[in-house]
């Protein structure tokens, strides 16, 4: 019993330490990500469980032996680390808001009352973060936007009262371009925006290695073309579409934002309008060709992943740059809100910084950048202290972007 107590809290202390300072280096990056992600975003739950376990052990066995003392010391270390992770997560709202103020100005919320609108109660989400549901939101599943079976389907989320002429948010899932589907990611943000009266669309796309670039992006642009023809049937206004996504989805969202109406990525539907009015990539991959010179990026470029995505016959650097958001930066890019965790073990935060700097040099529209202390990859997959604050900030950015598009009315206030 006592040895089990020591073992549990030894593991807990190690996980808390990794959450605060992730293990460096490629060999440990996947472990550092998974353990750090869950520990940081579930820190309040783990802290409560650790405290309860320690209290029960002390009540039953006391602190009589050296092993008891070691176990209690490890539990205290674990709880201290978890408390620090919670404190860092609580700072995410201020970090995201500071990014918006820097890019949009201190009075950006004066543009429209909708920018201040809030979503569901925070504590309800935190108590059960894996309950992905909202009674005010209706979901329509598995609509086909083109040929390709389930990989060419999308889901639509809208307020149960279906307000008319609603702005639209397109969500693109991640998964390294090889796994994932529309049911798994972006749900907290889509529920938030749909509860505000937006129409949200989650899209599947072909996956590698069966699909080769640019099939992934072509499919998403096909979904955009479908939306512009059909979304009014679901209460959406195609005159305002924003795009978001995380990881590989962040890469694809950035490519959508930077390649509007590019015929290279619209074979057979070159005349379709695939432009978007705002882009919010989370922890995205922005440098496919290694043009930033960042060491971790160069390691990825020369790994086996890129040929898996781009195809064995892809030529370097031209085909790599054709898939790289960094190589597509343009003056007429839509407003961007780039979000990245400072502790990301899978995509280096330096890559996001470099991309933002290059985009800011040329874009005529605002480029907001929030770098979140202590945040791992995929921090927004379920509601947490950090992700809720960031979701609300993204909501403000999206409402600002919608209001800045003067010919698009605000969504009707849901009843």
URPE-V638548 format. One record per residue. N is the residue number from 1. RES is the residue in one small letter. SS is DSSP state (A for helix, B for strand, O for the rest). OMEGA is omega in whole degrees, -180 to 180 (NA if undefined). D_LAST is the distance of its C-alpha to the last C-alpha in whole Angstrom. Layout:
# URPE-V638548
n	res	ss	omega	d_last
N	RES	SS	OMEGA	D_LAST
N	RES	SS	OMEGA	D_LAST
This chain:
# URPE-V638548
n	res	ss	omega	d_last
1	x	O	-179	55
2	x	A	178	56
3	x	A	176	57
4	x	A	177	53
5	x	A	178	52
6	x	A	-179	53
7	x	A	-180	53
8	x	A	-174	49
9	x	A	169	49
10	x	A	176	51
11	x	A	180	48
12	x	A	179	46
13	x	A	178	48
14	x	A	179	48
15	x	A	178	45
16	x	A	178	44
17	x	A	178	46
18	x	A	178	45
19	x	A	-179	42
20	x	A	179	43
21	x	O	-176	46
22	x	O	177	45
23	x	O	-178	49
24	x	O	172	50
25	x	O	-177	51
26	x	A	-177	50
27	x	A	-176	52
28	x	A	-170	49
29	x	A	-178	46
30	x	A	177	45
31	x	A	-180	45
32	x	A	179	44
33	x	A	-174	41
34	x	A	-177	40
35	x	A	180	41
36	x	A	180	40
37	x	A	-177	37
38	x	A	-179	36
39	x	A	-177	38
40	x	A	-175	36
41	x	A	176	33
42	x	O	-176	33
43	x	A	179	35
44	x	A	-180	34
45	x	A	179	34
46	x	A	177	38
47	x	A	179	39
48	x	A	-180	37
49	x	A	179	39
50	x	A	179	42
51	x	A	-180	43
52	x	A	180	42
53	x	A	180	45
54	x	A	180	47
55	x	A	179	47
56	x	A	-179	48
57	x	A	-179	51
58	x	A	180	52
59	x	A	-177	52
60	x	A	-170	54
61	x	A	-177	56
62	x	O	177	56
63	x	O	-172	58
64	x	O	-173	61
65	x	O	176	62
66	x	A	179	62
67	x	A	176	59
68	x	A	-178	57
69	x	A	177	57
70	x	A	180	57
71	x	A	179	54
72	x	A	179	52
73	x	A	177	53
74	x	A	178	51
75	x	A	178	48
76	x	A	178	48
77	x	A	179	48
78	x	A	-179	45
79	x	A	178	43
80	x	A	178	44
81	x	A	179	43
82	x	A	177	40
83	x	A	177	39
84	x	A	178	40
85	x	A	178	38
86	x	A	180	35
87	x	A	178	36
88	x	A	178	36
89	x	A	180	33
90	x	A	179	31
91	x	O	-176	33
92	x	A	180	31
93	x	A	179	28
94	x	A	178	30
95	x	A	180	32
96	x	A	179	29
97	x	A	178	28
98	x	A	178	32
99	x	A	179	32
100	x	A	180	29
101	x	A	180	31
102	x	A	-176	34
103	x	A	-172	33
104	x	A	-178	30
105	x	O	-176	31
106	x	O	-175	31
107	x	O	-176	28
108	x	A	-179	26
109	x	A	-180	23
110	x	A	-175	24
111	x	A	-173	23
112	x	O	178	19
113	x	A	-178	17
114	x	A	-179	15
115	x	A	-179	18
116	x	A	-175	17
117	x	O	-178	14
118	x	O	-179	14
119	x	O	-177	14
120	x	O	177	14
121	x	O	-174	17
122	x	A	-174	20
123	x	A	178	23
124	x	A	179	21
125	x	A	-177	22
126	x	A	-176	25
127	x	A	179	26
128	x	O	-172	26
129	x	O	-178	26
130	x	O	174	27
131	x	O	-177	24
132	x	O	-179	22
133	x	O	176	19
134	x	O	-175	15
135	x	O	179	13
136	x	O	-173	10
137	x	B	176	12
138	x	B	-180	14
139	x	B	175	18
140	x	B	-169	20
141	x	B	161	24
142	x	B	172	27
143	x	B	-179	27
144	x	B	175	30
145	x	O	179	30
146	x	O	176	34
147	x	O	179	37
148	x	O	177	38
149	x	A	-174	36
150	x	A	177	34
151	x	A	177	35
152	x	A	178	33
153	x	B	177	30
154	x	B	174	26
155	x	B	178	23
156	x	B	176	20
157	x	B	176	16
158	x	B	177	13
159	x	B	-176	9
160	x	O	178	9
161	x	O	178	7
162	x	O	175	10
163	x	O	-179	9
164	x	O	173	12
165	x	O	-177	15
166	x	B	171	14
167	x	B	-169	17
168	x	B	173	19
169	x	B	177	21
170	x	B	-179	24
171	x	B	-179	25
172	x	B	-177	29
173	x	O	175	30
174	x	O	-178	33
175	x	O	177	36
176	x	O	-179	40
177	x	O	-175	39
178	x	O	179	41
179	x	O	175	38
180	x	O	175	34
181	x	O	-173	32
182	x	O	-178	28
183	x	O	-164	27
184	x	O	-171	28
185	x	O	177	27
186	x	O	-175	24
187	x	A	179	22
188	x	A	179	21
189	x	A	-180	20
190	x	A	176	18
191	x	A	179	16
192	x	A	-175	15
193	x	A	177	15
194	x	A	178	13
195	x	A	176	10
196	x	O	-180	10
197	x	O	176	10
198	x	O	169	13
199	x	B	-178	15
200	x	B	-177	18
201	x	B	176	22
202	x	B	-169	24
203	x	B	166	28
204	x	O	176	31
205	x	O	-178	34
206	x	O	-177	38
207	x	O	173	40
208	x	O	7	43
209	x	O	179	46
210	x	O	178	45
211	x	O	176	43
212	x	O	178	45
213	x	O	10	44
214	x	O	-177	42
215	x	A	-180	41
216	x	A	-178	38
217	x	A	178	37
218	x	A	-180	38
219	x	A	-180	35
220	x	A	176	32
221	x	A	172	33
222	x	A	177	33
223	x	A	177	30
224	x	A	179	29
225	x	A	177	30
226	x	A	-179	29
227	x	A	-178	25
228	x	A	178	26
229	x	A	-167	27
230	x	A	-169	24
231	x	A	178	21
232	x	A	177	20
233	x	A	-179	20
234	x	A	176	17
235	x	O	-177	15
236	x	B	176	17
237	x	B	-177	19
238	x	B	176	23
239	x	B	172	23
240	x	B	177	22
241	x	B	172	23
242	x	B	-179	24
243	x	B	179	26
244	x	B	178	27
245	x	B	-177	29
246	x	B	177	31
247	x	O	174	35
248	x	A	175	36
249	x	A	174	33
250	x	A	174	33
251	x	A	-178	36
252	x	A	177	35
253	x	A	178	32
254	x	A	178	34
255	x	A	176	36
256	x	A	-179	33
257	x	A	-172	33
258	x	A	-178	36
259	x	O	-178	38
260	x	O	173	35
261	x	O	179	37
262	x	O	-176	40
263	x	A	177	42
264	x	A	-174	44
265	x	A	180	40
266	x	O	-178	39
267	x	O	180	42
268	x	O	175	42
269	x	O	-176	39
270	x	O	-177	40
271	x	O	-179	38
272	x	O	177	35
273	x	O	180	33
274	x	O	178	32
275	x	O	174	31
276	x	O	-172	28
277	x	O	177	27
278	x	B	-178	27
279	x	B	-180	28
280	x	B	176	28
281	x	B	175	31
282	x	B	173	31
283	x	O	-175	35
284	x	O	172	36
285	x	O	-172	39
286	x	O	-176	40
287	x	O	-178	44
288	x	O	-174	45
289	x	O	-179	49
290	x	O	-178	50
291	x	O	179	50
292	x	O	-178	49
293	x	O	180	52
294	x	O	-173	50
295	x	A	-179	52
296	x	A	178	49
297	x	A	179	48
298	x	A	177	52
299	x	A	179	52
300	x	A	-179	49
301	x	A	-176	50
302	x	O	175	53
303	x	O	178	52
304	x	A	-176	52
305	x	A	-174	48
306	x	A	175	48
307	x	A	177	51
308	x	A	-178	48
309	x	A	-173	45
310	x	A	-177	47
311	x	O	-176	50
312	x	O	-176	54
313	x	O	177	55
314	x	O	-179	52
315	x	O	178	55
316	x	O	7	54
317	x	O	-168	53
318	x	A	-179	52
319	x	A	178	50
320	x	A	180	48
321	x	A	178	48
322	x	A	179	46
323	x	O	-171	43
324	x	O	176	43
325	x	A	-179	40
326	x	A	-180	43
327	x	A	-177	45
328	x	A	-176	42
329	x	O	-172	41
330	x	O	-176	41
331	x	O	-177	40
332	x	O	175	37
333	x	O	177	35
334	x	O	173	31
335	x	B	180	30
336	x	B	167	31
337	x	B	-177	30
338	x	B	-176	32
339	x	B	-178	32
340	x	B	177	35
341	x	B	179	36
342	x	O	-179	39
343	x	O	-178	41
344	x	O	-179	40
345	x	O	-176	43
346	x	O	178	42
347	x	O	-173	41
348	x	O	-179	43
349	x	A	178	41
350	x	A	178	44
351	x	A	177	43
352	x	A	179	39
353	x	A	-178	41
354	x	A	179	44
355	x	A	180	41
356	x	A	180	39
357	x	A	-179	42
358	x	A	179	43
359	x	A	179	40
360	x	A	-180	40
361	x	A	-173	43
362	x	A	-172	42
363	x	O	175	38
364	x	O	-180	37
365	x	O	-179	34
366	x	O	174	33
367	x	B	178	34
368	x	B	180	32
369	x	B	177	34
370	x	B	175	33
371	x	B	-169	36
372	x	B	178	35
373	x	O	175	38
374	x	O	-176	38
375	x	O	175	36
376	x	O	170	37
377	x	O	174	36
378	x	O	-175	33
379	x	O	-173	31
380	x	O	-173	28
381	x	O	176	28
382	x	O	-178	26
383	x	O	175	25
384	x	O	178	27
385	x	A	-179	28
386	x	A	-171	29
387	x	A	178	26
388	x	A	179	23
389	x	A	-180	24
390	x	A	177	25
391	x	A	179	22
392	x	A	177	20
393	x	A	176	23
394	x	A	175	23
395	x	A	178	19
396	x	A	178	20
397	x	A	-180	23
398	x	A	177	21
399	x	A	176	19
400	x	A	-180	22
401	x	A	178	23
402	x	A	-179	21
403	x	A	178	21
404	x	A	175	25
405	x	O	-163	25
406	x	O	-177	24
407	x	O	-179	24
408	x	O	180	21
409	x	O	175	17
410	x	O	174	15
411	x	O	176	12
412	x	O	177	9
413	x	O	178	6
414	x	O	179	4
415	x	O	NA	0
